[in-house]
Amino acid sequence: MTEADLETLLGNPRRVRAFSRHFDELVVRVPFRVRIETTGVMKTYVKESR
């Protein structure tokens, strides 16, 4: 999921920045691993397979 996808989902850039700031706290709540890749000028959140 790219930052552009998150903006569509969350509604505005401010919420995307808040999500990014709290990512480390949020990621421990999901039952899978997620990593952040930087592609050009945009972050991409990638679900990892086990």
N, C-alpha and C positions, 0 to 999 in steps of 0.2 A: 504494500500500500504506500503510495507516494504522499508527500505533503499536500499535493493538489487534491488527491483523493480524500485525505483527511479534512481539508478545507470544505469540500463538498459535503462530507458527512457531518462535520461539526458546525458548519455555518459561517465561520469567519476566521481570518488569520490569527486573531488574538487567542482563540480557543486552541488552535493548532500549536501555538507557542506554549500555552499552558500545558497541553498534553506532552509536548517535548520536554518541558522542565520536570514534569512528574513521571516521566517514563519509567525510571528505575523503581519507583514505588509501585507503579501499576503492573509492571511486567511480572512481578512475583505472584500476582493473583490469577494468572492464566495457567492452564495445565499443559503448556507447551513453551518452547523457547522462541524468543524473538530477538533478532539482531538488527542493528541499524547499519545500512550501507549508504555511503555518500556517493551519489551519481551526479557529477557535474556540480550544480549549485543546489541540488535538492536531496533531501534525505529520503530513503526508502526503508520502510519497516518490513522485514522479511521473516515469515514463520519458518522455523527450521524443522525438518523431519527428524524423528528419533532414530 
